[in-house]
Amino acid sequence: MEHLLEQMTDIYGAKLSRRSFVRAGGALVVGLGLLKPGIASAAALREDGNAFDASLPESWIEIRPDNTVLFRTGKSDFGQGTIYTAYRQIVADELDVSFEAIDTVISADTDTTPEGGGTFGLLGEGIPNIRKAAAYTRQALLQLASEKLGVPASQLVTSDGVVSGGGKSITYGELVRNRNLSLTIPVSGELTSIFGLRVGGNPPLKPASSYKVVGKSFKNSIVTSKVKADELWVTNVKLPGMLHARVVHPNTLGSRLVEAGKVDKTKYPNAQVIVKGDMVAVVAPTEWEAVQASWQVAGNTKWSEWKGLPGKAKLFDHLRQNADWKTAPVQKSRKSKGNIAAGFQGVAKTLEATYQLPYWKHAPIGPTLAVADYRPDGSVTIHTHTQNAQALRGQMALMLGTTVDKVVVKTYAGAGHYGRSNGGNAGAEDEAVILSKELGKPVRVQWMRNDEMQWSTQSPAAYADVKIGLDTHGKIVAYEIDHYQPAMQDDRPIGAVLAGLPAMSAPSEKGTMLNTIANGSSDAWLYDTVANLDERCHGTYQVGQKESPLAIGLRDHSMRTPTQFQQNFPREMAMNEAAALAGADPLQFRIDHAKEERLITVLKRLQKETGWKSQPKQVAPTGATARGRGVSAMLRSGTYWGCACEVIVTLDTGAVKVDKYTMVVDPGIVVNPEQLKRQVEGGAMMGISIALHEEVPFNESAVTAQDWMSYPILTMAEIPAEMNVVLLNRPEVGSYGQGSEAANALAASAIASAVFNATGKPMRKLPLRPAYVKEMMKA
């Protein structure tokens, strides 16, 4: 074999390597070089000529000799379509190729993709990793073309996969054909953390004015394969010799195992019971036998009794009177300013109110499941549906006491469960691994509906005390709020906890950013004309965590718009009540207290789209029903939101029907209008469901919800008659804001304020079930 010296060129901090000889084919492979040592190797071509070594998470983009493009991302697709549409569009524009030229997208698996990180903030405040990787790649192509054509790179231009200049041109494919090329880009971070890796440096990014692909609507390619049943869903993964299992979880959130039940071999001859610590499971060759046998075993398994929860009815009394709000330091928002005490002196009117939000479930419509295949050499492959494959990999390595290279996670399409697995596990993965290791065979664990409701995490409950002072002109001169919320992010795999195996620590005052009990400010303040502002955030342990012998209790986890939802609802409801106290229209009241031009534009567009007419005074309801309208606003991850809705309240029952619903969204650059509208509509439906129905019921021992009857969600009949999503494309912003997550949070305060408008009675807690609305109307 011929050996030639490797030539290296610096590309804005990236390293372009090329040799003049290669056996055949050729490709430009974009890999990663880590700024933090000890995580992974730098990119390298394999000696056998293959462009990508699947054992290392290193390649991002491949330019092929036929001028087609492949890119890889460690992010999962959870139904958003971002990976198959927006990511392709961003890569296409940064590379100057057509959308269709990107014919291969590989995502999420730990052994075939780089990056890691949860499937949240996919556009990364405007510069996702894949955008920078593509920008580095284009610069490398310009350098290669300059050498090939003999024209300075500064005089070259790219278009549709072709580099031109000096009367010459060459395709990307021709530049890489029969050459051994690799581009190593700078990356920092920890691969198996919740945030994964981050591409560094500052390669020149394409200005929005030159976009040809971003801003257009392209279909989500994955939808067709799902509808045609060509997509392999996690529920259909089958391995040779695979066993089926169901876990018999404890009776309460603090029960210890006394005695595991025995399987009735006369009825279930092939089933067996596996016990690891306080984890009990039933395994059988067929799923139905495993299900039936697990019911039988559960009936005669004995657990210790435990009562360490306050019960739903006493939750907020418990939080206010018994929770420890002193151990974790109080955190103030960065926008806090002025002198709050002086601000309240001499105010004309004062509003004081408390707002409460219950626990919500991350429950998916479909089942949570995983298949694990533990091998004699100590390696394990996990087949699952997770938002963060690399973080799950790290958790399973910790549980098994092994290194991450022994763990491979393969991801598939499945039912979305919001933020539940953004830190790695959803619930079944660790249990499948434990059982597969015990039995030496592949094991499929599927959670039943009662497992989903009673043993998954929930979005934390919260309450806030608000005080607002108005001057004689009805303007806010002082705003004070105290947010109270238990720890939000408990990523411990529940199977590992029950089995007594190593797992990350429970949230505590000693925890890091992700498992601390401290509560930080998450809701960006919008009303900058207010001179005196004091926002304080208080955190505590999860309810029941310290009382439970298993340190479990009501385990919390981030759901869509985490913590910001819990902080935005009281703020926006207080703004509506303050507007009423001032005798002002609630939408105009917000405009009058704002300074940011993008926010004001969103709110004025909301006025226009809804035909909003000023209504400063509450009107007493008459007749059988009352119609009201409400408004809310938010800034989240670079995107400004405004929401308005109209509701119909049936006065004798308190039933609320959302009739009209409008959202105005300014994310900066709109990448794919059609997909973004769909995402916003989906988030809105989730938010309406939370506002009207959702609340986790629990007694002194356990969550009592077992199905969609005991934990109701929105039905098709409750979808608004009119739904309008207005996108404001602002290319001059220069970045992509987060496109859809906040949609679920805006609904609650807009609907609650609309009910306030309809009835004249403030709605200060969720959900707005008929009994509560009727109770407030009588107050």
Residue pairs with C-beta under 8 A, 6 or more apart in sequence:
2 21
4 19
4 20
4 21
5 19
6 17
6 18
6 19
7 17
7 18
7 19
8 15
8 16
8 17
9 15
9 16
9 143
10 16
11 136
11 139
11 140
11 143
11 183
11 203
12 136
12 139
12 201
12 202
12 203
12 204
13 185
13 186
13 200
13 201
13 202
13 203
14 33
14 136
14 139
14 140
14 183
14 184
14 185
14 186
14 201
14 203
15 33
15 183
15 184
16 140
16 143
16 144
16 181
16 182
16 183
17 181
17 182
17 183
17 184
18 144
18 179
18 180
18 181
18 182
19 179
19 180
20 179
21 180
22 49
22 178
22 179
22 180
23 49
24 49
24 178
25 49
25 65
25 177
25 178
26 65
26 176
26 177
26 178
26 179
26 180
26 181
27 51
27 62
27 63
27 64
27 65
27 176
27 181
28 61
28 62
28 63
28 137
28 140
28 141
28 144
28 172
28 175
28 176
28 181
28 182
28 183
29 43
29 45
29 51
29 52
29 59
29 61
29 62
29 181
29 182
29 183
30 43
30 59
30 60
30 61
30 62
30 133
30 136
30 137
30 140
30 182
30 183
30 185
31 42
31 43
31 44
31 58
31 59
31 60
31 114
31 182
31 183
31 184
31 185
32 40
32 42
32 43
32 57
32 58
32 60
32 114
32 184
32 185
32 186
32 187
32 197
32 199
33 42
33 43
33 184
33 185
33 186
33 187
34 40
34 42
34 187
34 188
34 197
35 186
35 187
35 188
35 200
36 188
36 189
36 190
39 189
39 190
39 191
39 197
40 56
40 57
40 58
40 191
41 56
41 58
42 58
42 184
43 56
43 58
43 59
43 182
43 183
43 184
44 53
44 58
44 182
45 51
45 180
45 182
46 52
46 53
51 59
51 62
52 58
52 59
52 62
52 112
54 111
54 112
55 111
55 405
57 74
57 110
57 111
57 113
57 114
57 115
57 116
57 191
57 390
58 114
59 72
59 114
60 71
60 72
60 73
60 114
60 115
60 129
60 130
60 133
60 185
61 69
61 70
61 71
61 72
61 91
61 95
61 130
61 133
61 134
61 137
62 69
62 70
62 71
63 69
63 137
63 141
63 172
63 173
63 175
63 176
64 70
64 173
64 176
65 173
65 174
65 176
65 177
65 178
66 173
67 97
67 101
67 161
67 171
67 172
67 173
68 101
68 102
68 103
68 104
68 173
69 91
69 95
69 97
69 101
69 102
69 103
69 104
70 102
70 103
70 104
70 105
70 106
71 87
71 88
71 91
71 102
71 104
71 105
71 106
71 130
71 133
71 134
72 105
72 106
72 107
72 112
72 113
72 114
72 115
73 83
73 87
73 105
73 106
73 107
73 108
73 113
73 114
73 115
73 129
73 130
74 107
74 108
74 110
74 113
74 114
74 115
74 116
74 117
74 196
74 197
74 389
74 390
75 82
75 83
75 107
75 108
75 115
75 117
75 119
75 122
76 83
76 107
76 108
76 119
76 385
76 386
76 387
76 388
76 389
76 411
77 83
77 84
77 107
77 108
77 119
77 222
77 413
78 119
78 387
78 416
79 416
79 682
80 119
80 122
80 675
80 679
80 740
81 220
81 222
81 223
81 672
81 675
81 678
81 679
82 122
82 123
82 675
82 739
83 105
83 107
83 122
84 105
84 220
84 221
84 222
85 218
85 219
85 220
85 221
85 671
85 672
85 675
86 122
86 123
86 671
86 672
86 675
86 736
86 739
87 105
87 122
87 128
87 130
88 99
88 102
88 105
88 218
89 99
89 213
89 214
89 216
89 218
89 671
89 672
90 128
90 130
90 131
90 134
90 214
90 671
90 736
91 102
91 130
91 131
91 134
92 98
92 99
92 101
92 102
92 212
92 213
93 206
93 210
93 211
93 212
93 213
93 214
94 131
94 134
94 135
94 137
94 138
94 205
94 206
95 134
95 137
95 138
95 141
95 158
95 161
95 172
96 138
96 158
96 159
96 160
96 161
96 206
97 160
97 161
97 172
98 160
98 161
98 213
99 213
99 218
101 161
105 221
106 112
106 113
107 113
107 411
108 386
108 389
108 411
109 389
109 408
109 409
109 410
109 411
110 389
110 390
110 393
110 407
110 408
110 409
110 410
111 408
111 410
113 389
114 187
114 197
115 129
115 196
115 197
115 390
116 189
116 191
116 192
116 193
116 195
116 196
116 197
116 388
116 389
116 390
116 391
117 193
117 194
117 195
117 196
117 197
117 388
117 390
118 194
118 195
118 196
118 387
118 388
118 391
118 419
118 421
118 422
118 423
119 387
119 388
119 422
120 387
120 419
120 422
120 741
121 637
121 738
122 128
122 738
123 671
123 736
123 737
123 738
123 739
125 637
125 638
125 735
125 737
125 738
126 638
126 668
126 669
126 733
126 734
126 735
126 736
126 737
127 205
127 735
128 736
129 197
129 198
129 199
131 205
132 185
132 199
132 201
132 203
132 205
133 185
133 199
135 203
135 204
135 205
135 206
136 183
136 185
136 199
136 201
136 203
137 183
138 158
139 203
139 204
140 183
141 158
141 163
141 172
141 175
142 153
142 156
142 158
142 163
143 153
144 175
144 176
144 181
145 151
145 153
145 156
145 163
145 165
145 170
145 175
146 152
146 153
146 156
148 170
148 175
149 156
149 163
149 165
149 166
149 168
149 169
149 170
150 166
151 165
151 166
151 168
155 165
155 166
156 163
156 164
156 165
157 163
157 164
157 165
158 164
161 171
161 172
161 173
162 169
162 170
162 171
162 172
163 169
163 170
163 171
163 172
163 175
185 199
185 200
185 201
186 199
186 200
186 201
187 197
187 198
187 199
187 200
188 197
188 198
188 200
189 195
189 196
189 197
189 198
190 196
190 197
191 197
191 390
191 394
191 404
192 390
192 391
192 393
192 394
192 395
192 397
192 404
193 391
193 394
194 388
194 391
194 422
194 423
194 424
194 491
194 514
196 388
196 390
196 391
207 734
208 214
208 669
208 731
208 732
208 734
209 731
211 669
211 731
214 669
214 671
215 669
215 670
215 671
215 673
215 729
215 731
216 672
216 673
217 672
217 673
217 674
217 675
218 672
218 674
218 675
219 674
220 675
222 231
222 413
224 230
225 231
226 413
231 413
232 412
232 413
233 412
233 413
233 414
234 369
234 370
234 371
234 383
234 384
234 385
234 411
234 412
234 413
234 414
235 366
235 367
235 369
235 414
235 446
237 371
237 383
237 412
237 444
238 371
239 371
239 373
239 383
239 442
240 442
241 441
241 442
242 371
242 441
242 442
242 443
242 444
243 283
243 284
243 285
243 290
243 435
243 439
243 441
243 442
243 443
243 444
244 283
244 284
244 285
244 286
244 287
244 289
244 290
244 443
244 444
244 446
245 274
245 281
245 282
245 283
245 284
245 290
245 431
245 432
245 435
245 443
245 444
245 445
246 281
246 282
246 290
246 291
246 293
246 294
246 445
246 446
246 448
247 279
247 280
247 281
247 294
247 431
247 445
247 447
247 451
247 495
248 260
248 261
248 280
248 281
248 282
248 294
248 297
248 298
248 301
249 451
249 454
249 455
249 498
250 256
250 257
250 278
250 303
250 498
250 550
251 303
251 701
251 702
252 303
252 305
252 306
252 307
252 701
252 702
253 306
253 308
253 309
253 544
253 548
253 550
253 552
253 553
253 554
253 701
253 702
253 703
254 306
254 308
254 544
254 547
254 548
254 549
254 550
254 552
254 553
254 701
255 278
255 303
255 304
255 305
255 306
255 550
256 278
256 303
256 304
256 549
256 550
257 275
257 277
257 278
257 280
257 301
257 302
257 303
257 304
258 302
258 303
258 304
259 301
259 302
260 273
260 275
260 280
260 297
260 301
261 273
261 280
261 296
261 297
261 298
261 299
261 300
261 301
261 302
262 273
262 297
262 300
263 271
263 272
263 273
263 282
263 293
263 296
263 297
264 293
264 296
265 271
267 292
267 293
267 296
268 284
268 289
268 292
268 293
268 296
270 284
270 285
270 286
270 289
271 282
271 283
271 284
271 289
271 290
271 293
272 282
272 283
272 284
273 280
273 281
273 282
273 297
274 280
274 281
274 282
274 283
274 435
274 438
274 439
275 281
276 434
276 438
276 498
276 499
276 500
276 501
277 498
277 499
277 500
277 501
278 498
278 499
278 500
278 550
279 431
279 434
279 495
279 498
279 499
280 297
280 301
281 294
281 431
281 435
281 445
282 290
282 293
282 294
282 297
283 290
283 435
283 439
283 443
284 290
284 293
287 444
287 446
291 448
304 549
305 701
306 548
306 549
306 701
307 700
307 701
308 544
308 547
308 548
308 553
308 700
308 701
309 543
309 544
309 547
309 553
309 554
309 698
309 699
309 700
309 701
309 702
310 317
310 318
310 322
310 543
310 700
311 698
311 699
311 700
312 358
312 695
312 696
312 697
312 698
312 699
315 358
315 461
315 543
316 356
316 461
316 463
318 543
319 461
319 463
319 484
319 486
319 540
319 543
320 463
320 484
323 484
323 486
323 540
323 541
323 543
324 540
324 541
325 484
325 538
325 539
325 540
327 509
327 517
327 540
327 541
328 509
328 516
328 517
328 518
328 519
328 538
328 539
328 540
329 518
330 536
330 537
330 538
331 518
331 519
331 520
331 521
331 536
331 537
331 539
332 521
332 534
332 535
332 536
332 537
333 521
333 525
333 533
333 535
333 537
334 521
335 521
335 524
335 525
335 533
335 535
336 533
336 534
336 535
337 531
337 532
337 533
338 478
338 531
338 532
338 533
339 532
340 478
340 480
340 532
340 533
340 534
342 532
343 469
343 477
343 478
343 531
343 532
344 350
344 467
344 469
344 478
344 480
344 532
347 469
347 470
347 471
347 477
347 478
348 470
348 471
348 472
349 469
349 470
349 581
349 582
350 467
350 468
350 469
350 470
351 466
351 467
351 468
351 470
351 574
351 577
351 578
351 581
352 465
352 466
352 467
352 468
353 465
353 466
353 570
353 573
353 574
353 577
353 762
353 764
354 463
354 464
354 465
354 466
354 764
355 463
355 464
355 466
355 569
355 570
355 573
355 574
355 764
355 765
356 461
356 462
356 463
356 764
356 765
356 766
357 461
357 462
357 463
357 565
357 566
357 569
357 765
357 766
358 461
358 694
358 695
358 696
358 765
358 766
358 767
359 458
359 459
359 460
359 461
359 554
359 556
359 695
359 696
359 698
360 458
360 459
360 559
360 690
360 694
360 695
360 696
361 452
361 453
361 456
361 458
361 459
361 694
361 696
361 705
361 711
362 417
362 418
362 419
362 420
362 456
362 457
362 458
362 459
362 557
362 559
363 417
363 452
363 453
363 456
363 711
364 414
364 415
364 416
364 417
364 420
364 452
365 415
366 414
366 415
367 415
367 446
367 447
367 448
367 449
367 452
368 385
368 415
368 417
368 426
368 427
368 428
368 446
368 447
368 451
368 452
368 456
369 384
369 385
369 414
369 428
369 444
369 445
369 446
369 447
370 382
370 383
370 384
370 426
370 428
370 429
370 431
370 432
370 444
370 445
371 382
371 383
371 384
371 432
371 442
371 443
371 444
371 445
372 380
372 381
372 382
372 383
372 429
372 432
372 433
372 435
372 436
372 442
372 443
372 445
373 380
373 381
373 382
373 383
373 436
373 442
374 380
374 433
374 436
374 437
374 440
375 381
376 440
378 400
378 402
378 406
379 406
379 407
379 408
380 396
380 400
380 406
380 407
380 408
380 433
380 436
380 437
381 408
381 409
381 410
382 392
382 396
382 407
382 408
382 409
382 410
382 429
382 432
382 433
383 410
383 412
384 392
384 409
384 410
384 411
384 412
384 414
384 426
384 428
384 429
385 411
385 412
385 413
385 414
385 415
385 421
385 426
386 392
386 409
386 411
386 421
386 424
386 425
386 426
386 429
387 419
387 420
387 421
387 422
388 421
388 422
388 423
388 424
389 409
389 411
390 409
391 423
391 424
391 491
392 409
392 421
392 424
392 425
392 429
393 404
393 407
393 408
393 409
393 424
394 404
394 424
395 424
395 425
395 430
395 491
395 493
395 496
395 503
395 504
396 407
396 409
396 429
396 430
396 433
396 493
397 403
397 404
397 406
397 407
398 502
398 503
398 504
399 430
399 433
399 434
399 493
399 496
399 501
399 502
399 503
400 406
400 407
400 433
400 437
400 501
401 502
417 426
417 456
418 559
418 560
419 459
419 557
419 558
419 559
419 560
419 562
420 426
420 427
420 456
420 457
420 557
420 559
422 558
423 489
423 491
423 514
423 557
424 491
424 493
425 491
425 493
426 456
427 447
427 451
427 452
427 455
427 456
427 493
427 494
427 495
428 445
428 446
428 447
429 493
430 493
430 494
430 495
430 496
431 445
431 494
431 495
432 443
432 444
432 445
433 495
434 495
434 496
434 499
434 501
435 443
435 445
436 442
436 443
447 455
447 456
449 706
449 707
449 708
450 706
450 707
453 703
453 705
453 706
453 707
453 710
453 711
454 702
454 703
454 704
454 705
454 706
455 494
455 703
457 490
457 555
457 556
457 557
458 554
458 555
458 556
458 557
458 696
458 703
459 556
459 557
459 558
459 559
459 562
459 565
460 485
460 486
460 487
460 488
460 542
460 556
460 566
461 485
461 486
461 543
462 483
462 484
462 485
462 486
462 566
462 567
463 484
463 570
464 481
464 482
464 483
464 484
464 566
464 567
464 570
464 571
465 481
465 482
465 484
466 479
466 480
466 481
466 570
466 571
466 574
467 478
467 479
467 480
467 481
468 476
468 478
468 479
468 480
468 574
468 578
468 581
469 476
469 477
469 478
469 479
470 476
470 477
470 578
470 581
470 582
471 477
474 582
474 583
474 584
475 529
475 582
475 592
475 593
476 527
476 529
476 530
476 578
476 593
477 530
477 531
477 532
478 530
478 531
478 532
478 533
479 527
479 530
479 532
479 533
479 534
480 533
480 534
481 534
481 535
481 536
481 570
481 571
481 574
482 536
482 537
482 538
483 519
483 521
483 535
483 536
483 537
483 538
483 566
483 567
483 570
484 519
484 538
484 540
485 519
485 537
485 538
485 539
485 540
485 563
485 566
486 517
486 539
486 540
486 541
486 542
486 543
486 554
486 556
487 507
487 511
487 515
487 516
487 517
487 539
487 540
487 541
487 542
487 545
487 556
488 507
488 519
488 556
488 557
488 558
488 562
488 563
489 507
489 514
489 515
489 556
489 557
489 558
490 506
490 507
490 515
490 542
490 555
490 556
490 557
491 504
491 514
491 515
491 557
492 503
492 504
492 505
492 506
492 555
493 503
494 552
494 555
496 502
496 503
497 503
497 550
497 551
497 552
498 550
504 515
505 511
505 515
506 515
506 542
506 545
506 551
507 515
507 516
507 517
507 541
507 542
507 545
507 556
508 515
508 516
508 517
508 541
509 516
509 517
509 518
510 516
511 517
516 539
517 539
517 540
517 541
517 542
518 537
518 539
519 537
519 538
519 539
519 563
520 537
520 563
521 535
521 537
521 567
522 562
522 563
522 564
522 567
523 563
523 564
523 567
523 568
523 571
523 634
524 634
524 635
524 636
525 533
525 535
526 590
526 594
526 596
526 599
526 633
526 634
526 635
527 575
527 590
527 593
527 594
528 593
528 594
528 595
528 596
529 592
529 593
529 594
529 595
530 593
537 567
541 553
542 553
542 554
542 555
542 556
543 553
543 554
544 552
544 553
544 554
545 551
545 552
545 553
545 554
545 555
546 553
547 553
554 696
554 698
554 703
559 565
560 683
560 686
560 741
560 744
560 745
561 568
561 636
561 741
561 742
561 744
561 745
564 634
564 636
564 742
564 745
565 744
565 745
565 748
568 632
568 634
568 745
568 746
568 749
569 745
569 748
569 749
569 752
569 766
572 632
572 633
572 634
572 749
572 750
572 753
573 749
573 752
573 753
573 756
573 762
573 763
573 764
575 586
575 589
575 590
576 586
576 630
576 631
576 749
576 753
576 756
576 757
576 762
577 756
577 762
578 589
579 585
579 586
579 589
579 590
580 586
580 618
580 756
582 589
583 616
583 617
584 592
584 616
585 614
585 615
585 616
586 630
586 631
586 753
586 757
587 603
587 606
587 607
587 612
587 631
587 644
588 614
590 603
590 631
590 633
591 600
591 603
591 604
594 600
594 603
596 635
596 640
598 640
598 666
598 730
598 733
599 633
599 635
599 640
599 642
601 666
601 728
602 633
602 640
602 641
602 642
602 664
602 665
602 666
602 728
603 633
603 642
603 664
605 642
605 664
605 726
605 728
606 612
606 631
606 642
606 643
606 644
606 662
606 664
609 644
609 662
609 664
609 724
609 726
610 629
610 644
610 660
610 662
612 629
612 644
615 629
615 757
618 757
618 760
619 760
620 760
621 649
621 651
621 758
621 759
621 760
623 651
624 650
624 651
624 652
625 648
625 649
625 650
625 651
626 648
626 649
626 651
626 758
626 759
627 646
627 647
627 648
627 649
627 659
627 758
628 646
628 647
628 649
628 754
628 755
628 756
628 757
628 758
628 759
629 644
629 645
629 646
629 647
629 754
629 757
630 644
630 645
630 647
630 749
630 750
630 751
630 752
630 753
630 754
630 755
630 756
630 757
631 642
631 643
631 644
631 750
631 753
632 642
632 643
632 746
632 747
632 748
632 749
632 750
632 753
633 640
633 641
633 642
633 643
633 746
634 640
634 641
634 742
634 745
634 746
635 641
636 737
636 738
636 741
636 742
636 745
637 737
637 738
637 741
637 742
638 667
638 668
638 733
638 735
638 736
638 737
638 738
639 665
639 666
639 667
639 668
639 737
639 738
639 739
639 742
640 665
640 666
640 737
641 663
641 664
641 665
641 666
641 742
641 743
641 746
642 663
642 664
643 661
643 662
643 663
643 664
643 746
643 747
643 750
644 661
644 662
644 750
645 658
645 659
645 660
645 661
645 662
645 720
645 747
645 750
645 751
645 754
646 658
646 659
646 660
646 661
646 754
647 656
647 657
647 658
647 659
647 751
647 754
647 755
647 758
648 656
648 657
648 659
648 758
649 655
649 656
649 657
649 755
649 758
649 759
649 773
650 657
650 770
651 759
651 777
653 770
653 774
654 769
654 770
654 771
654 772
654 773
654 774
654 775
654 777
655 770
655 773
656 692
656 751
656 755
656 768
656 770
656 773
657 718
658 688
658 692
658 718
658 720
658 751
659 720
659 721
659 722
660 720
660 721
660 722
660 724
661 684
661 688
661 720
661 722
661 723
661 724
661 747
662 723
662 724
662 725
662 726
663 680
663 684
663 724
663 725
663 726
663 743
663 746
664 726
664 728
665 676
665 680
665 725
665 726
665 727
665 728
665 739
666 728
666 730
666 737
667 676
667 727
667 730
667 736
667 737
667 738
667 739
668 730
668 731
668 733
668 734
668 735
668 736
668 737
669 729
669 730
669 731
669 733
669 734
669 735
669 736
670 676
670 727
670 728
670 729
671 736
671 739
673 727
673 729
676 727
676 739
676 740
677 725
677 727
679 739
679 740
679 743
680 725
680 739
680 740
680 743
681 723
681 725
681 743
682 740
682 743
683 740
683 741
683 742
683 743
683 744
684 723
684 725
684 743
684 744
684 746
684 747
685 714
685 719
686 714
686 743
686 744
686 747
687 743
687 744
687 745
687 746
687 747
687 748
688 714
688 718
688 719
688 720
688 747
688 751
689 713
689 714
690 744
690 747
690 748
690 766
690 767
691 747
691 748
691 751
691 752
691 766
691 767
691 768
692 714
692 718
692 751
692 767
692 768
692 769
693 712
693 713
693 714
693 767
693 769
694 711
694 712
694 713
694 766
694 767
695 711
695 766
695 767
695 769
696 703
696 705
696 711
697 703
697 704
697 705
697 710
697 711
698 704
704 710
705 711
748 766
751 768
752 763
752 766
752 768
753 763
755 761
755 763
755 768
755 773
756 762
756 763
759 773
759 776
759 777
761 776
761 777
761 779
762 776
763 772
763 773
763 776
765 772
